């Protein structure tokens, strides 16, 4: 089983000598070279960000993709990564994390948690000489399904869209978190990100390799809902989201 998650917009840099190599270094360098050709104004438009952020990430673009790297799991910040709490995993849990969890990326394609990265800004939805979905095509899905027949989708729609068109004949199961809100069950963004992170931690610490094990997850007062689930979707529901 491979578990896919989204990257985070905010990144930090902690240089480490202990990083693993990229799956798609050639492609990442190609995209980075395209970014290097853009002016500051063009980058600002591409990223839809402030002058300050555009200038900051323009400096990162100029850096080598192979020097002064940070493990991806330590570089990405955000709610999902905060609740994944990689630093609290046992050594066995961290090994499982590296083997089974994959981070999807507009720049890097597919990342293992301890692959070396630098801070970057390139979302899958960004248009860089055309669509990044077209650029990556089936490469990401083929990587995920190599020696594997099941992908558990914990990624956002933006990143899952890079995989879904290539899942015919392959098992692709999306996890959905629903909580009661004003009388109706809905996915609430912040709580869903917290839950995705905690679920990844749970899977890794318990070395879960099948869907039956995934369905036992119960943090934040969630319970697996068989009535709402299908062969392609695992649904967890709660009437009251609780942190303890």
N, C-alpha and C positions, 0 to 999 in steps of 0.2 A: 504494500500500500504506500502510495505517495500522498502527502498532504500538501496542498498548495495554499499559500497565503499571499496577500498583497504587500508591497513595500510601503514605507512611510515617506511622506514628503520631507519631513525634517530629519536631518542626518547629522551625526557628529563624527569626529575623527580621533581615533586612538590608535596610533601606529603600532602594529604588531608584527613580529617575525613569524608567527604561527598562523598562516593562512593557507587555504587550499586553492588550487588553480581553477580558473574559470572554464566552464563548458564552452562558452562562445566568445573567446577573447578576440578572435579575428573580426567577428561581427560587431562587437562592442567598440573596437578601435575604428572600424569603418563609420559607425554612427558618431563617435566622438570627433572624428575628422570633419564630418559634415557640420557639426555644431561649431567647430573652430572657424569655419568659413563665414559664419554669420556675424553681422555687426551687433553692437549692444542693443540697438533699437529692434533689430530683427529677433534677437533672443528674448527681449522683453515681451514682444508680441507673441512669440512661440509659447512662452511660459505663462503669459498673462500675469506678470508679477511687477513689483515695484522696481525703480531704478537701483535701489540698494541691493535687492536680492539678485537682480540680473547681473550687476557688477561682481557680486560675490561668487556666483556660480560660473561666470565667464572666466574667473581666475582658476577655478577648479578644472575647467575644460582644458586649459593650457597645460595642466600637469599630466605626467605619464600615467597610463592606466595600470602600470605594473610596478610602480615604486610607492613606498610609504602608504601601505594599504591597511585597512581596518577590516576585521571579520564582519560580514554583512549583519549578523545577528547583533553585534555590538554597535554597529553604525546607525542602523535604523532606529529612530525614536517614534513615539506615538503610543496611543492607548493599548493597542493590540500587543505591542512588544513589551510594554510595561507589565501587562498581566500574564504574558508568557513566562516571565521571570526565569530566563535561561540560567542566570547565575545561581538559582536555587535547585537546579536539576542535579541529580547524582551523576557521577561519571558515566554510568550506564545510560542514564537518560540523555546526556549530552551526545553520546555516541549514536543513540537511536535518532535524536534530532537531526544529526548530520546525515544519516543514512536515509531518512524517510521524509523530511520536511524540505520543501522547495519554495523559494521566494521568487515570484514572477517580477520581471523588471523590463521597463521600456528600453533601457540601455543595455543591460546585461543578459536579457532573455530569461534564463533560469539560473538561480543561485542556490547553492547549498549554504546552510547557515554560516559556515566558517570559511567560505570563499572570500578572497580579498577584494575589497571595493574601495573607491574613493567617493566622497560626497558628489552627487550629481543631481541634475533636475531634468528628467525626461519621462513624462508619463506616457502610458500606452496610447492614450487618446490624442497626444500631440501629433501634429502634422509636420514631419521632417522629410522634405522631398517626397511627399506622398504619405500614405498610411503606414504606421508601424505594424499594424495587423498584417498588411500585405508584405512588409519587409520580413517579418518573422515567419509568416505562413505556417506550415506544418512542423517547423523545426522544434518548437517548444513542446508540442504534444508528443512528437516522436521521442524526444528526450525523456519525458515523464513516463511514457509507457514502455521504455526499453527495460526488458527483464521485469516487467510489472504489469498487472492486469487491472489495477484499481487506482483511481485518483479520487481522493476525498477533497472536495472543493470548499475551502474556507476563504477564498479570495472574493474581492468585490466584483461586481458585474463587469467593470471596466477591464479587469485583468482576466476574468474567467472567459470573456469573449475571445481571447487569444487562443483558447484551448477548445472550446465547445464545437467549432465547425469541424474538428478533426477527431471526434470521439465515436464515430460510427463503428459499431462492432467492439467498442471498448467500454468499460464500466466507468462512469463519471457520476459521482454522487455529491450533491450539494447539501450542506448543512444550513439549516435556517433556525434562527432563534426568535420566538414570538412571545410577547408578554401582553397581559391585559392592560389596556390603556383606554380610559373612558368607555368601558364596556365592550371594546373590540380588541382582538389580538393583532398586534402589529410588531414589526421589527423597528426598534429604536436604536439609532445609529451608535451612540456611545456605548450603550449596554451590549450591543451586538459585538462591537470591537473588543470589549472587555471579555466577553464570553468566548470569542474565537481564540484569544490569547490563552485563556485558562484551559480551553479544550486541548490546544496543542500541548500545553504543559502536562495535562492529564494523560494524553496518549503516549507521550514520550517517557514519562516517569514510570508508566505501567507497561511499556513496550507492547502496545496494542496494535495488532496487525489485521484485524477484521472488523466488520461493521457491528457485529454483536457486542464487541467490547466498547466501541464508540458510543453505543446507545445507553451504556450504563452511566454516562456522565450526568452529574446532578448538582454541580456547583451553582450558586446564585439562585437556588430553589427551582431550577429547571428540571423537567422530567421529559423523557422521550415520549412522543405522542404517536402511537402506532396508527391511530385513525387518520392523522394528517400526513403521514409519511407514505412514500411510494418507493419503487425500486430505484428512482433517480433522485430522491430527496429524503433526508432525515430531518424531522422537525422536533425541536424541543420547545416546550411551552411552560409558562409560569403565570400564575395569577398575581404574583407579587415578587418582583425582582429584589433579592436580598443579598447584601454583602456581609460576610462574617469575618 
